């Protein structure tokens, strides 16, 4: 996500520390393994806390600025069943 590291850095500075970005991960599984292997810390979406990962502790971030908007995009007219199921599990937009 463009600007993600800058956003994380600004959140951390408000909390009086400076993060050091040492590695990026291509998947949640890889990131959780890195947390364990490297004794690292990561900011993750809330759904990640539902995973059962030995040796990993999840804590909510209480700073209201630490919320990110996420949007879903798909090709009009080509809504495959897995995409339809995924969309059905998302909250509906407020109108």
Biopython code that builds the backbone (N, CA, C, O; Angstrom):
import numpy as np
from Bio.PDB.StructureBuilder import StructureBuilder

atoms = [
    (1, "UNK", "N", (0.846, -1.166, 0.000)),
    (1, "UNK", "CA", (0.000, 0.000, 0.000)),
    (1, "UNK", "C", (0.896, 1.235, 0.000)),
    (1, "UNK", "O", (1.683, 1.424, 0.927)),
    (2, "UNK", "N", (0.789, 2.059, -1.006)),
    (2, "UNK", "CA", (1.627, 3.265, -1.039)),
    (2, "UNK", "C", (1.414, 4.127, 0.208)),
    (2, "UNK", "O", (0.281, 4.388, 0.612)),
    (3, "UNK", "N", (2.497, 4.552, 0.794)),
    (3, "UNK", "CA", (2.431, 5.413, 1.976)),
    (3, "UNK", "C", (2.258, 4.667, 3.286)),
    (3, "UNK", "O", (2.209, 5.294, 4.345)),
    (4, "UNK", "N", (2.165, 3.336, 3.244)),
    (4, "UNK", "CA", (1.917, 2.560, 4.459)),
    (4, "UNK", "C", (3.026, 2.752, 5.490)),
    (4, "UNK", "O", (2.746, 3.009, 6.661)),
    (5, "UNK", "N", (4.277, 2.629, 5.065)),
    (5, "UNK", "CA", (5.382, 2.762, 6.024)),
    (5, "UNK", "C", (5.416, 4.147, 6.655)),
    (5, "UNK", "O", (5.717, 4.283, 7.841)),
    (6, "UNK", "N", (5.109, 5.181, 5.864)),
    (6, "UNK", "CA", (5.074, 6.538, 6.422)),
    (6, "UNK", "C", (3.947, 6.675, 7.440)),
    (6, "UNK", "O", (4.111, 7.329, 8.470)),
    (7, "UNK", "N", (2.800, 6.055, 7.147)),
    (7, "UNK", "CA", (1.664, 6.094, 8.066)),
    (7, "UNK", "C", (2.022, 5.400, 9.385)),
    (7, "UNK", "O", (1.754, 5.929, 10.464)),
    (8, "UNK", "N", (2.628, 4.210, 9.289)),
    (8, "UNK", "CA", (3.035, 3.475, 10.481)),
    (8, "UNK", "C", (4.062, 4.282, 11.269)),
    (8, "UNK", "O", (3.984, 4.363, 12.495)),
    (9, "UNK", "N", (5.016, 4.872, 10.572)),
    (9, "UNK", "CA", (6.046, 5.682, 11.235)),
    (9, "UNK", "C", (5.413, 6.834, 12.005)),
    (9, "UNK", "O", (5.802, 7.104, 13.141)),
    (10, "UNK", "N", (4.445, 7.516, 11.402)),
    (10, "UNK", "CA", (3.809, 8.642, 12.106)),
    (10, "UNK", "C", (3.033, 8.158, 13.326)),
    (10, "UNK", "O", (3.036, 8.837, 14.352)),
    (11, "UNK", "N", (2.372, 7.010, 13.247)),
    (11, "UNK", "CA", (1.679, 6.454, 14.416)),
    (11, "UNK", "C", (2.672, 6.135, 15.532)),
    (11, "UNK", "O", (2.427, 6.441, 16.699)),
    (12, "UNK", "N", (3.778, 5.525, 15.165)),
    (12, "UNK", "CA", (4.781, 5.151, 16.161)),
    (12, "UNK", "C", (5.415, 6.379, 16.803)),
    (12, "UNK", "O", (5.647, 6.397, 18.011)),
    (13, "UNK", "N", (5.691, 7.382, 16.017)),
    (13, "UNK", "CA", (6.295, 8.603, 16.579)),
    (13, "UNK", "C", (5.358, 9.271, 17.574)),
    (13, "UNK", "O", (5.805, 9.825, 18.578)),
    (14, "UNK", "N", (4.056, 9.220, 17.297)),
    (14, "UNK", "CA", (3.081, 9.764, 18.259)),
    (14, "UNK", "C", (3.096, 8.971, 19.561)),
    (14, "UNK", "O", (2.743, 9.490, 20.620)),
    (15, "UNK", "N", (3.508, 7.708, 19.470)),
    (15, "UNK", "CA", (3.609, 6.851, 20.655)),
    (15, "UNK", "C", (5.024, 6.891, 21.245)),
    (15, "UNK", "O", (5.360, 6.090, 22.118)),
    (16, "UNK", "N", (5.831, 7.810, 20.772)),
    (16, "UNK", "CA", (7.165, 8.088, 21.317)),
    (16, "UNK", "C", (8.219, 7.028, 21.010)),
    (16, "UNK", "O", (9.122, 6.803, 21.815)),
    (17, "UNK", "N", (8.112, 6.382, 19.863)),
    (17, "UNK", "CA", (9.209, 5.528, 19.438)),
    (17, "UNK", "C", (9.292, 5.537, 17.918)),
    (17, "UNK", "O", (8.351, 5.916, 17.222)),
    (18, "UNK", "N", (10.446, 5.107, 17.431)),
    (18, "UNK", "CA", (10.694, 5.087, 15.987)),
    (18, "UNK", "C", (10.805, 3.644, 15.514)),
    (18, "UNK", "O", (11.662, 2.901, 15.993)),
    (19, "UNK", "N", (9.953, 3.240, 14.584)),
    (19, "UNK", "CA", (10.014, 1.851, 14.120)),
    (19, "UNK", "C", (11.211, 1.633, 13.200)),
    (19, "UNK", "O", (11.744, 2.569, 12.604)),
    (20, "UNK", "N", (11.610, 0.390, 13.107)),
    (20, "UNK", "CA", (12.663, -0.004, 12.176)),
    (20, "UNK", "C", (12.077, -1.118, 11.312)),
    (20, "UNK", "O", (11.785, -2.208, 11.804)),
    (21, "UNK", "N", (11.910, -0.838, 10.043)),
    (21, "UNK", "CA", (11.355, -1.809, 9.109)),
    (21, "UNK", "C", (12.496, -2.700, 8.631)),
    (21, "UNK", "O", (13.446, -2.230, 8.005)),
    (22, "UNK", "N", (12.390, -3.984, 8.933)),
    (22, "UNK", "CA", (13.496, -4.875, 8.597)),
    (22, "UNK", "C", (13.143, -5.915, 7.542)),
    (22, "UNK", "O", (14.036, -6.457, 6.891)),
    (23, "UNK", "N", (11.857, -6.201, 7.361)),
    (23, "UNK", "CA", (11.486, -7.231, 6.412)),
    (23, "UNK", "C", (10.026, -7.044, 6.027)),
    (23, "UNK", "O", (9.215, -6.583, 6.831)),
    (24, "UNK", "N", (9.700, -7.404, 4.796)),
    (24, "UNK", "CA", (8.300, -7.427, 4.396)),
    (24, "UNK", "C", (7.917, -8.877, 4.140)),
    (24, "UNK", "O", (8.773, -9.721, 3.871)),
    (25, "UNK", "N", (6.628, -9.153, 4.227)),
    (25, "UNK", "CA", (6.150, -10.526, 4.058)),
    (25, "UNK", "C", (5.124, -10.571, 2.943)),
    (25, "UNK", "O", (4.379, -9.615, 2.727)),
    (26, "UNK", "N", (5.094, -11.686, 2.242)),
    (26, "UNK", "CA", (4.142, -11.872, 1.150)),
    (26, "UNK", "C", (2.831, -12.489, 1.609)),
    (26, "UNK", "O", (1.868, -12.534, 0.844)),
    (27, "UNK", "N", (2.782, -12.963, 2.844)),
    (27, "UNK", "CA", (1.556, -13.580, 3.341)),
    (27, "UNK", "C", (1.478, -13.424, 4.854)),
    (27, "UNK", "O", (2.475, -13.136, 5.516)),
    (28, "UNK", "N", (0.283, -13.619, 5.385)),
    (28, "UNK", "CA", (0.105, -13.562, 6.836)),
    (28, "UNK", "C", (0.918, -14.668, 7.509)),
    (28, "UNK", "O", (1.534, -14.437, 8.549)),
    (29, "UNK", "N", (0.923, -15.860, 6.927)),
    (29, "UNK", "CA", (1.681, -16.974, 7.509)),
    (29, "UNK", "C", (3.171, -16.632, 7.594)),
    (29, "UNK", "O", (3.817, -16.888, 8.610)),
    (30, "UNK", "N", (3.702, -16.058, 6.530)),
    (30, "UNK", "CA", (5.121, -15.684, 6.525)),
    (30, "UNK", "C", (5.396, -14.605, 7.575)),
    (30, "UNK", "O", (6.422, -14.640, 8.255)),
    (31, "UNK", "N", (4.487, -13.662, 7.702)),
    (31, "UNK", "CA", (4.667, -12.591, 8.682)),
    (31, "UNK", "C", (4.645, -13.145, 10.102)),
    (31, "UNK", "O", (5.468, -12.752, 10.928)),
    (32, "UNK", "N", (3.719, -14.047, 10.395)),
    (32, "UNK", "CA", (3.654, -14.633, 11.733)),
    (32, "UNK", "C", (4.909, -15.444, 12.042)),
    (32, "UNK", "O", (5.399, -15.417, 13.171)),
    (33, "UNK", "N", (5.428, -16.157, 11.061)),
    (33, "UNK", "CA", (6.683, -16.885, 11.257)),
    (33, "UNK", "C", (7.847, -15.930, 11.531)),
    (33, "UNK", "O", (8.712, -16.212, 12.360)),
    (34, "UNK", "N", (7.856, -14.815, 10.834)),
    (34, "UNK", "CA", (8.905, -13.812, 11.053)),
    (34, "UNK", "C", (8.820, -13.232, 12.450)),
    (34, "UNK", "O", (9.845, -13.020, 13.098)),
    (35, "UNK", "N", (7.604, -12.974, 12.925)),
    (35, "UNK", "CA", (7.426, -12.451, 14.281)),
    (35, "UNK", "C", (8.054, -13.401, 15.291)),
    (35, "UNK", "O", (8.751, -12.964, 16.207)),
    (36, "UNK", "N", (7.812, -14.694, 15.129)),
    (36, "UNK", "CA", (8.357, -15.685, 16.055)),
    (36, "UNK", "C", (9.872, -15.821, 15.887)),
    (36, "UNK", "O", (10.608, -15.789, 16.873)),
    (37, "UNK", "N", (10.336, -15.971, 14.655)),
    (37, "UNK", "CA", (11.759, -16.234, 14.407)),
    (37, "UNK", "C", (12.653, -15.040, 14.727)),
    (37, "UNK", "O", (13.776, -15.210, 15.201)),
    (38, "UNK", "N", (12.159, -13.849, 14.470)),
    (38, "UNK", "CA", (12.994, -12.652, 14.627)),
    (38, "UNK", "C", (12.654, -11.830, 15.870)),
    (38, "UNK", "O", (13.226, -10.760, 16.081)),
    (39, "UNK", "N", (11.720, -12.328, 16.699)),
    (39, "UNK", "CA", (11.267, -11.574, 17.868)),
    (39, "UNK", "C", (10.802, -10.179, 17.448)),
    (39, "UNK", "O", (11.185, -9.170, 18.041)),
    (40, "UNK", "N", (9.970, -10.153, 16.413)),
    (40, "UNK", "CA", (9.535, -8.900, 15.805)),
    (40, "UNK", "C", (8.135, -8.500, 16.276)),
    (40, "UNK", "O", (7.451, -9.246, 16.976)),
    (41, "UNK", "N", (7.745, -7.316, 15.870)),
    (41, "UNK", "CA", (6.420, -6.768, 16.141)),
    (41, "UNK", "C", (5.839, -6.345, 14.808)),
    (41, "UNK", "O", (6.569, -5.884, 13.931)),
    (42, "UNK", "N", (4.531, -6.496, 14.643)),
    (42, "UNK", "CA", (3.890, -6.103, 13.389)),
    (42, "UNK", "C", (2.526, -5.488, 13.673)),
    (42, "UNK", "O", (1.850, -5.866, 14.629)),
    (43, "UNK", "N", (2.136, -4.553, 12.846)),
    (43, "UNK", "CA", (0.769, -4.035, 12.868)),
    (43, "UNK", "C", (-0.022, -4.853, 11.865)),
    (43, "UNK", "O", (0.339, -4.928, 10.691)),
    (44, "UNK", "N", (-1.098, -5.466, 12.330)),
    (44, "UNK", "CA", (-1.874, -6.377, 11.494)),
    (44, "UNK", "C", (-3.343, -6.001, 11.516)),
    (44, "UNK", "O", (-3.802, -5.337, 12.446)),
    (45, "UNK", "N", (-4.081, -6.419, 10.502)),
    (45, "UNK", "CA", (-5.522, -6.202, 10.549)),
    (45, "UNK", "C", (-6.144, -7.055, 11.663)),
    (45, "UNK", "O", (-5.592, -8.083, 12.056)),
    (46, "UNK", "N", (-7.277, -6.620, 12.151)),
    (46, "UNK", "CA", (-7.922, -7.283, 13.284)),
    (46, "UNK", "C", (-8.180, -8.767, 13.045)),
    (46, "UNK", "O", (-8.090, -9.563, 13.979)),
    (47, "UNK", "N", (-8.498, -9.152, 11.809)),
    (47, "UNK", "CA", (-8.812, -10.561, 11.543)),
    (47, "UNK", "C", (-7.628, -11.482, 11.834)),
    (47, "UNK", "O", (-7.823, -12.669, 12.095)),
    (48, "UNK", "N", (-6.406, -10.954, 11.792)),
    (48, "UNK", "CA", (-5.231, -11.793, 12.031)),
    (48, "UNK", "C", (-5.226, -12.348, 13.451)),
    (48, "UNK", "O", (-4.651, -13.408, 13.698)),
    (49, "UNK", "N", (-5.855, -11.651, 14.378)),
    (49, "UNK", "CA", (-5.887, -12.101, 15.770)),
    (49, "UNK", "C", (-6.726, -13.364, 15.933)),
    (49, "UNK", "O", (-6.656, -14.020, 16.973)),
    (50, "UNK", "N", (-7.507, -13.709, 14.933)),
    (50, "UNK", "CA", (-8.325, -14.929, 15.004)),
    (50, "UNK", "C", (-7.519, -16.181, 14.667)),
    (50, "UNK", "O", (-8.024, -17.297, 14.782)),
    (51, "UNK", "N", (-6.276, -15.996, 14.253)),
    (51, "UNK", "CA", (-5.439, -17.158, 13.951)),
    (51, "UNK", "C", (-4.907, -17.742, 15.247)),
    (51, "UNK", "O", (-4.750, -17.034, 16.241)),
    (52, "UNK", "N", (-4.640, -18.996, 15.230)),
    (52, "UNK", "CA", (-4.067, -19.673, 16.391)),
    (52, "UNK", "C", (-2.589, -19.881, 16.107)),
    (52, "UNK", "O", (-2.206, -20.826, 15.417)),
    (53, "UNK", "N", (-1.773, -19.002, 16.637)),
    (53, "UNK", "CA", (-0.337, -19.057, 16.368)),
    (53, "UNK", "C", (0.416, -19.157, 17.688)),
    (53, "UNK", "O", (0.444, -18.198, 18.459)),
    (54, "UNK", "N", (1.030, -20.315, 17.956)),
    (54, "UNK", "CA", (1.802, -20.445, 19.191)),
    (54, "UNK", "C", (2.900, -19.387, 19.267)),
    (54, "UNK", "O", (3.522, -19.053, 18.259)),
    (55, "UNK", "N", (3.127, -18.876, 20.442)),
    (55, "UNK", "CA", (4.188, -17.898, 20.727)),
    (55, "UNK", "C", (3.894, -16.493, 20.214)),
    (55, "UNK", "O", (4.746, -15.616, 20.356)),
    (56, "UNK", "N", (2.727, -16.240, 19.625)),
    (56, "UNK", "CA", (2.388, -14.895, 19.153)),
    (56, "UNK", "C", (1.252, -14.348, 20.011)),
    (56, "UNK", "O", (0.237, -15.014, 20.217)),
    (57, "UNK", "N", (1.435, -13.131, 20.503)),
    (57, "UNK", "CA", (0.425, -12.455, 21.313)),
    (57, "UNK", "C", (-0.140, -11.310, 20.487)),
    (57, "UNK", "O", (0.611, -10.546, 19.881)),
    (58, "UNK", "N", (-1.459, -11.193, 20.464)),
    (58, "UNK", "CA", (-2.127, -10.112, 19.742)),
    (58, "UNK", "C", (-2.733, -9.146, 20.749)),
    (58, "UNK", "O", (-3.343, -9.568, 21.732)),
    (59, "UNK", "N", (-2.568, -7.871, 20.508)),
    (59, "UNK", "CA", (-3.166, -6.832, 21.343)),
    (59, "UNK", "C", (-3.781, -5.786, 20.423)),
    (59, "UNK", "O", (-3.174, -5.416, 19.418)),
    (60, "UNK", "N", (-4.974, -5.305, 20.753)),
    (60, "UNK", "CA", (-5.571, -4.256, 19.912)),
    (60, "UNK", "C", (-4.823, -2.932, 20.068)),
    (60, "UNK", "O", (-4.293, -2.624, 21.136)),
    (61, "UNK", "N", (-4.793, -2.171, 19.004)),
    (61, "UNK", "CA", (-4.211, -0.833, 19.038)),
    (61, "UNK", "C", (-5.365, 0.122, 19.315)),
    (61, "UNK", "O", (-6.338, 0.153, 18.562)),
    (62, "UNK", "N", (-5.269, 0.883, 20.364)),
    (62, "UNK", "CA", (-6.399, 1.704, 20.786)),
    (62, "UNK", "C", (-6.407, 3.109, 20.186)),
    (62, "UNK", "O", (-7.351, 3.869, 20.400)),
    (63, "UNK", "N", (-5.380, 3.450, 19.450)),
    (63, "UNK", "CA", (-5.310, 4.771, 18.833)),
    (63, "UNK", "C", (-6.316, 4.841, 17.675)),
    (63, "UNK", "O", (-6.207, 4.062, 16.728)),
    (64, "UNK", "N", (-7.295, 5.760, 17.733)),
    (64, "UNK", "CA", (-8.279, 5.840, 16.647)),
    (64, "UNK", "C", (-7.661, 6.208, 15.295)),
    (64, "UNK", "O", (-8.274, 5.966, 14.256)),
    (65, "UNK", "N", (-6.469, 6.783, 15.295)),
    (65, "UNK", "CA", (-5.792, 7.103, 14.030)),
    (65, "UNK", "C", (-5.200, 5.865, 13.374)),
    (65, "UNK", "O", (-4.785, 5.914, 12.216)),
    (66, "UNK", "N", (-5.159, 4.759, 14.103)),
    (66, "UNK", "CA", (-4.556, 3.535, 13.596)),
    (66, "UNK", "C", (-5.571, 2.681, 12.833)),
    (66, "UNK", "O", (-5.457, 1.456, 12.803)),
    (67, "UNK", "N", (-6.524, 3.306, 12.242)),
    (67, "UNK", "CA", (-7.526, 2.603, 11.428)),
    (67, "UNK", "C", (-7.247, 2.923, 9.968)),
    (67, "UNK", "O", (-6.988, 4.070, 9.607)),
    (68, "UNK", "N", (-7.305, 1.899, 9.143)),
    (68, "UNK", "CA", (-7.076, 2.091, 7.711)),
    (68, "UNK", "C", (-8.329, 1.672, 6.955)),
    (68, "UNK", "O", (-8.959, 0.666, 7.280)),
    (69, "UNK", "N", (-8.673, 2.442, 5.963)),
    (69, "UNK", "CA", (-9.787, 2.068, 5.103)),
    (69, "UNK", "C", (-9.293, 1.093, 4.048)),
    (69, "UNK", "O", (-8.200, 1.245, 3.502)),
    (70, "UNK", "N", (-10.103, 0.107, 3.777)),
    (70, "UNK", "CA", (-9.789, -0.864, 2.744)),
    (70, "UNK", "C", (-10.985, -0.935, 1.818)),
    (70, "UNK", "O", (-12.128, -0.954, 2.276)),
    (71, "UNK", "N", (-10.734, -0.974, 0.525)),
    (71, "UNK", "CA", (-11.810, -1.114, -0.449)),
    (71, "UNK", "C", (-11.574, -2.381, -1.257)),
    (71, "UNK", "O", (-10.446, -2.859, -1.372)),
    (72, "UNK", "N", (-12.641, -2.911, -1.806)),
    (72, "UNK", "CA", (-12.570, -4.108, -2.633)),
    (72, "UNK", "C", (-12.995, -3.709, -4.039)),
    (72, "UNK", "O", (-13.990, -3.006, -4.213)),
    (73, "UNK", "N", (-12.250, -4.152, -5.033)),
    (73, "UNK", "CA", (-12.582, -3.855, -6.430)),
    (73, "UNK", "C", (-12.669, -5.160, -7.213)),
    (73, "UNK", "O", (-11.920, -6.100, -6.947)),
    (74, "UNK", "N", (-13.575, -5.214, -8.167)),
    (74, "UNK", "CA", (-13.708, -6.372, -9.040)),
    (74, "UNK", "C", (-14.226, -5.916, -10.385)),
    (74, "UNK", "O", (-14.761, -4.816, -10.521)),
    (75, "UNK", "N", (-14.064, -6.767, -11.370)),
    (75, "UNK", "CA", (-14.486, -6.425, -12.724)),
    (75, "UNK", "C", (-15.999, -6.520, -12.827)),
    (75, "UNK", "O", (-16.599, -7.541, -12.489)),
    (76, "UNK", "N", (-16.603, -5.441, -13.298)),
    (76, "UNK", "CA", (-18.055, -5.388, -13.446)),
    (76, "UNK", "C", (-18.532, -6.533, -14.342)),
    (76, "UNK", "O", (-17.959, -6.787, -15.401)),
    (77, "UNK", "N", (-19.582, -7.213, -13.903)),
    (77, "UNK", "CA", (-20.162, -8.285, -14.688)),
    (77, "UNK", "C", (-19.466, -9.623, -14.558)),
    (77, "UNK", "O", (-19.942, -10.614, -15.111)),
    (78, "UNK", "N", (-18.346, -9.682, -13.841)),
    (78, "UNK", "CA", (-17.604, -10.941, -13.691)),
    (78, "UNK", "C", (-17.446, -11.241, -12.207)),
    (78, "UNK", "O", (-16.353, -11.138, -11.650)),
    (79, "UNK", "N", (-18.536, -11.609, -11.587)),
    (79, "UNK", "CA", (-18.524, -11.866, -10.157)),
    (79, "UNK", "C", (-18.550, -13.377, -9.924)),
    (79, "UNK", "O", (-19.619, -13.981, -9.841)),
    (80, "UNK", "N", (-17.379, -13.974, -9.821)),
    (80, "UNK", "CA", (-17.259, -15.411, -9.578)),
    (80, "UNK", "C", (-17.794, -15.733, -8.187)),
    (80, "UNK", "O", (-17.853, -14.857, -7.323)),
    (81, "UNK", "N", (-18.175, -16.963, -7.975)),
    (81, "UNK", "CA", (-18.775, -17.363, -6.693)),
    (81, "UNK", "C", (-17.866, -17.090, -5.490)),
    (81, "UNK", "O", (-18.368, -16.623, -4.467)),
    (82, "UNK", "N", (-16.560, -17.355, -5.558)),
    (82, "UNK", "CA", (-15.715, -17.021, -4.405)),
    (82, "UNK", "C", (-15.732, -15.523, -4.088)),
    (82, "UNK", "O", (-15.729, -15.137, -2.919)),
    (83, "UNK", "N", (-15.749, -14.688, -5.115)),
    (83, "UNK", "CA", (-15.802, -13.236, -4.892)),
    (83, "UNK", "C", (-17.146, -12.870, -4.278)),
    (83, "UNK", "O", (-17.201, -12.062, -3.351)),
    (84, "UNK", "N", (-18.227, -13.452, -4.781)),
    (84, "UNK", "CA", (-19.570, -13.186, -4.249)),
    (84, "UNK", "C", (-19.626, -13.573, -2.771)),
    (84, "UNK", "O", (-20.183, -12.834, -1.959)),
    (85, "UNK", "N", (-19.056, -14.723, -2.419)),
    (85, "UNK", "CA", (-19.035, -15.160, -1.019)),
    (85, "UNK", "C", (-18.230, -14.203, -0.155)),
    (85, "UNK", "O", (-18.638, -13.856, 0.954)),
    (86, "UNK", "N", (-17.083, -13.782, -0.673)),
    (86, "UNK", "CA", (-16.243, -12.827, 0.059)),
    (86, "UNK", "C", (-17.001, -11.540, 0.317)),
    (86, "UNK", "O", (-17.012, -11.037, 1.441)),
    (87, "UNK", "N", (-17.631, -11.008, -0.708)),
    (87, "UNK", "CA", (-18.371, -9.753, -0.572)),
    (87, "UNK", "C", (-19.547, -9.899, 0.386)),
    (87, "UNK", "O", (-19.889, -8.956, 1.100)),
    (88, "UNK", "N", (-20.166, -11.077, 0.402)),
    (88, "UNK", "CA", (-21.286, -11.307, 1.308)),
    (88, "UNK", "C", (-20.898, -11.243, 2.775)),
    (88, "UNK", "O", (-21.744, -10.988, 3.632)),
    (89, "UNK", "N", (-19.628, -11.473, 3.069)),
    (89, "UNK", "CA", (-19.152, -11.422, 4.441)),
    (89, "UNK", "C", (-18.669, -10.055, 4.894)),
    (89, "UNK", "O", (-18.286, -9.886, 6.052)),
    (90, "UNK", "N", (-18.682, -9.079, 3.995)),
    (90, "UNK", "CA", (-18.227, -7.734, 4.344)),
    (90, "UNK", "C", (-19.385, -6.877, 4.840)),
    (90, "UNK", "O", (-20.528, -7.088, 4.433)),
    (91, "UNK", "N", (-19.106, -5.917, 5.711)),
    (91, "UNK", "CA", (-20.163, -5.002, 6.131)),
    (91, "UNK", "C", (-20.662, -4.186, 4.935)),
    (91, "UNK", "O", (-19.887, -3.846, 4.041)),
    (92, "UNK", "N", (-21.919, -3.885, 4.929)),
    (92, "UNK", "CA", (-22.490, -3.090, 3.854)),
    (92, "UNK", "C", (-22.151, -1.618, 4.049)),
    (92, "UNK", "O", (-22.133, -1.137, 5.182)),
    (93, "UNK", "N", (-21.882, -0.896, 2.966)),
    (93, "UNK", "CA", (-21.550, 0.526, 3.091)),
    (93, "UNK", "C", (-22.741, 1.313, 3.632)),
    (93, "UNK", "O", (-23.898, 0.995, 3.354)),
    (94, "UNK", "N", (-22.430, 2.339, 4.407)),
    (94, "UNK", "CA", (-23.482, 3.217, 4.934)),
    (94, "UNK", "C", (-23.913, 4.173, 3.843)),
    (94, "UNK", "O", (-23.075, 4.718, 3.125)),
    (95, "UNK", "N", (-25.187, 4.378, 3.714)),
    (95, "UNK", "CA", (-25.708, 5.283, 2.685)),
    (95, "UNK", "C", (-26.368, 6.466, 3.303)),
    (95, "UNK", "O", (-26.867, 7.337, 2.590)),
]
sb = StructureBuilder()
sb.init_structure("model")
sb.init_model(0)
sb.init_chain("A")
sb.init_seg("    ")
for serial, (resi, resn, name, xyz) in enumerate(atoms, 1):
    if name == "N":
        sb.init_residue(resn, " ", resi, " ")
    sb.init_atom(name, np.array(xyz, "f"), 0.0, 1.0, " ", f" {name:<3s}", serial, name[0])
structure = sb.get_structure()
